[in-house]
Amino acid sequence: MRLGSFTGLHIFWMTIRESWKGYVVFLILMVLIYGGATAAYPSFMESLQGELPKAEGIEMIWEDEDAGIANLTWDPLEGAVNYTVLRSEAGFNLGNLIGWMGNGSGNMSDMVAYQGQSTFLHVPVVDNITASYMTLIHMANGNVTSTGIVVDVGLKGKNALNDMMNDPTYAGFGGGRAVDFNDVRGFVVFEVGSYFGVVTAVYIAFLAVGVVARDVERKSMDLILSMPVTRRRFLAERTMAVAIMSFFALVAIGLVMMFAIRSIDDSIPAWDVVSTFVGGFPLMLVIIGWSAILSVVFNEVKVAMGASFVLVLLAYILNFASFITPDWEWLGTVTPYGYYNFGDFIFGEWDAWGDLAILIGLFAVLMAIAVYLFDRKELPT
């Protein structure tokens, strides 16, 4: 006896049988991509932090860490008659550097930290200030060359990417959260969370747009509905199959990510990691809901799929844009992505039960619309 006959969920199990191969491939790819990105974190941090206190021809090491004093040293160059150390808290302007290196003048006098013949300098390291240093080397023949640029954040166990990621241009990648690459969760927020919602949603939409359109397109809908099954039950079982596959995919990804993250830092609560991915289920339900509507409206799977993909990308872009400037913050309220914050979950700070209710309520409304339209749809013959 087939399981469908035993449970009475014929359409449900038919959907599972049709989709399980692609579903398994999707899971394997997601596990490899997300888990692989996380496993790369130690190597990423080692290489990044190893370069920060040292650049070409210049290096910074602690002189007295308790006092916040570092020793800045640069390589002596044969034929050099003078060294000028420049310090900046806002980075170096290329035009000013060219002026300095060309004729030893320019409008960067406020950045001069030292001028002389020594090849070292004691510099302050302030925790909440990021300072960059470089040394201009004045040659006897009048030419000026320079060392690389060294940043003091490497001494503080930080990295320059953190400052870059706090820029509003990149805020959308972290869901508005200040990304800290010194914490594996901050790395995961950027490397996984920035695209997890859209990549997973695209696949879920791919499954959901076929709940009606696929059988209409292959002209098997009349045969299916000739069995003792109503349109509403057909749509409900198809949708339930997609929803359950979505849920178990999120659970599987969450478990893999939990092991990957805790292998790096076992102090991170396992539930925070798993709930980060399972918490995306209401968002996926909304994707399923509008995809079901499109599947009813369009008779061709490709057309419904294209329309759903456009909606996914538009919703994601609106949410990303909502973090760029306070004037656009309202955009987060008109997209379902604005009600799911990857970073809040993984840092154990999520308590937005109201957002969860909004997404589930929206799913219910979308499914009611899909049922209404399907009940009144004239099936092509």
N, C-alpha and C positions, 0 to 999 in steps of 0.2 A: 504494500500500500504506500503510495506516495505521501510525503509529508503534507503537501497541499490538500490532498483529499482528507487527511486526518484532521488537520486544523481548520479546513474550510477556507483558508486564505490562498486560493488558487492564483489570483493575480499577483499577490505579494510574492509568492515563491517563484512565479514566472519572471518577475522583475529581477529577483536575485540571480536566477539562473542566467538571464541575459547579460547581466552586468558584472558578474564576479571576477572574470578574468582581467578586465580592465581595471577593476577595483583593486585587485591584488598588485598589479603593476604600479598603480598610483601610490599605494601604501609603501611599496618598496622604494620608489623614487623619493617620496617625502621623507622617509626614515633616513635614507642615504644623504639627502640634501641637508635637512635640518640637523641630524645627528653629526654629519661630517663637518658642518660649519661650526658646531659647538666644540667638537673634538680639536679643531684647529686653534682654539683660543690660547692655550699655553704657548704654542709656537709664535702666534701672533704677538702676544704681549712680550715675549722674550726678545724677539727681533725689534719690536718697536721701542721698548724701553732701553735696549742696549744702544740704540743710536742717539737717543735724546741728549745725554750729557756730553756727547762727543760728535764733532763734525770734522770736516776736512781741515787739518792744521790747527784745530783748537779743541780744548777739552776742559770740562769742569768737574771737579771732585770736591767732596766735603773737606773743609779745613777745620771747622768746629760746628758740628751739626746742632748741638745744644744751643749755641749762640746764633745759629742761622747764618754762618759765614762760610762761603765756598771759595775755593782756589781756582781761578781761571788762568789757564796756561795756554800758550800758543807756540808753535814751532818757530825757532829763529830761522831767518832766511839770509843766506850769504849775500852781501851787498846792501842789506837793509840799514838805513840810518835812523829810522824812527818808527814807532808803532802808535797807532791811534785805536783805542778800544771804543766802540760805539755800543750803547745800551738803549734798548727800546722796550716799552711796555705795550706797544701797539703794532709791532712788526716794522719792517724796513721798507721804505719807498724806493722802488727801483730807480726812479729818476734821480733822487738824491744820492743814491749810492754811486751811480755813474758819474755824477758831478764830483763827488769826493775822490773817487778813484782816478778821475781824469786829471784834476789839477789841485787836489788837496783842499779845495774850498767847497762852499755850498751852504745850505741853510739848515745843517744838522748839528750846529754847535751845541744845542741843548741836549744832544744825545751823547756827547763826548764824555766818557767815563775815565779816560786816562790818555795821556800823551807822554811818550818818553821812550827809553831804550830797553826797559825791562821786558821780560817775556812772561811775566805772571802778574796777577792782580787779585787782591782779596775783594770779593763782592758780596753784598747782602742777598740772602734768599728769604723772601717774605712769602708766607704760605698762601695768602689770597691775592698775590700779584704774580703774573707770569712775565718774566723778563727774558729778552733775547739779546745775545751778544755776538759781535763779530769784530775782528781786528783788521784794520787797514794797514798795510805794510808799505812804507815810503822808501823807495830805492834811491841809491846814490845818483842814478842817471835821470832822476825826476819822475820816473814811472811810479804808479801806485797799484798794488795788487791787494788781495784780501784772503782771509781764511773763509771757512764756511760759517754758518750761523748755528750757534748752540743755544738751547733753551733750558732754563733752569728747572722746569717742571719734572725732568727726569730724576732730579735729586730728591724730590718730594714724593716719589712713588706714584707720580701722575704722568700723563702724557698729553702732548699738544692736541691730539684729536678731541679730547674732552672740550677744550675751548672752542674748537671749530664746531662741534656738534651742538653747542649751546646757542649758536647763531640761529635766528629764526628761519633762515633758508633751509636748515636741516631739521628743524624741530618736528616736522611731520613724520620723519622716520622713527622718532622715538615716542610718537603719540603725545607730543608736547612735554615730555619728561626730559630733564637734563640727563643726557646719557653719560655714564661714567664707565669707561673701558677698564678701569681697575677692578671692577666687579664683573664676574662672568655673566651675571644677569643683565647688566648694562650692555655688554657685548651681544647677548642674545636678543635683547630688545631691538637693537639696530640690525643685526645680521639675519635674524629670523622674523622678529615681530614686524619689521617694516614691509615684508611681502607675504607673510603667512596668510593673512586674511584675504588677500586678493588671489593668490595662487590656489588656495584651497577652495575658495568660492567659485573660481572658474571651473574647477572640476565638478563641484556639486551642481553648478548650473548646467553643465554638460549632461549630467545624469537626469536632472529634473526637467529639462526641456523636452525630454522624450516621453513623459508620462502619458500624453495623449497624442502628440503630433507623430510619434514614431509609428503607432498602429494605424493612424489615419493615412500616413504616407505610404505604408506598405499594404493598405487596403485590407487590413485584418480586423478593423474595429467592429464591423457588422457581425462578423463571425463570433467575436468575443462577447458582444452584447446580446447575441442570440442565446447564450447560456443564461442560467438563472443568476444574473448579476446585474445590478442597476448601475447607471452611470456614476452615481455618487459613490457607490462601493468600489467601483473600478478606480475612480480617481483617488479615493481614500487609501486603497491598498497600494497603488502605485506610489503615491506620495509617502506613505508610511515606510515602504521599503527603502526609498531614497534617504529619508530622515534617519532611519536606523543605521544604514551604511555610513552616513555622515557622522553619527554619534560614535560608532565604534572606530572609525578612522581617527577621530579626534582623541579618543581614549588611547589608541595604540601609539599615536604620535606623542601624546603627553607622557606615556610611560617610558618610551625611548628617550625623550628629552630629559626626563627625570633622572634616569641612570647616567646619561651623558653629562649633565650639569653637576650632579652630586659626585661623580668621579673626579671632578675638578675641585669642588668645594662642598664637602659633605655637611656643612653647617646650614645649607639652604634647605628649608622645609620641603619635603617631597610633595606635600599637598599643594604648596604654592605653584610648583611647576606643572603638575598634572592639571590643576584647576585652570591654569592659564589657557590651555588648549581646549579642555572640555567647556570652559566658559565661553568659547566662541560658538557653541552649538546654537544658541538663540539667533545669532547673526546668520548662521548657515540656514536656519529655518526661514528667515526672511528671504534669503536668496532662493530657496526652494519655492516659497510662495509666489514670488513674482515670475519665476521660471515656469511654474505650473500655469499661470495665467497666459503667458506667452505661448505655451504649448497648446493651450485650448484655442487661442486666437489664430495662430498660424498653422497651416496644414503641412508645412515642410520643416523638418527638424533643423536644417541649416539656417533658415531664416530666424526661427525662434532662438536658436543658439547665438546667432550674431547679435540679436537684440538684447539678450540677457547678458552677454559679455560686455556690451556697451554700457548697460546699466551698472554692472559690477565696477567697471573702470571709472565711470562717472562718479559713483558713490565714494569710491576710494580717493579720487582726486579732490572731491569736495572736502572730505575729512582732512586730507593732507593740507589743503589750503587754509583750513580753519585755524591752523597753528602758526601761520606765517605772520599774521598781524592781528591785533585785537579787533580791528575793524571787520575782520572776516570770521571772527569766532562763531558767529551765529550759523555759519554753514554747517558746523558740526551737529546742529539740531535737526537738519533736514536730510541727513544721510544716516542709514543704519550703522555705519562704521563709527559714528560719533557716540554710540552707546556701548561700545566694546573697547576697553583700554587694555591692551596687551601688557603694558608696563605696570599698571596698577595690580594686575593679577599676579605677575611673577614676583613682585616685591611684597606680596601679601598685604596690599593696601586697598584692595577692592572691597567696597561695601555698597555699591550702587544697585540695590535691589530694584529700585524704581526703573532704572535703565533696562534691567532684565525683563520686567513686566511690560515695558513699552515694546520691546522686540517680540515677545511672545504674543502680545495683543495685536501687533501689526501682522504677524504671521497668520493669526486667526482671521483677521479681516481679509487678507490676500487670498486665503483658501476659500473663504465664503464667496468672494468674487469669482474665483476659478470655478467653483461648483455651480454658481448661478449661470455663468456663461456656458459651461459644458451642458447643463440641462437644456439650454435653448439653442445649442449649436446644431446646425444642419450638417450632417456628415456627408461628405462627397461620396458618390457611388462610382 
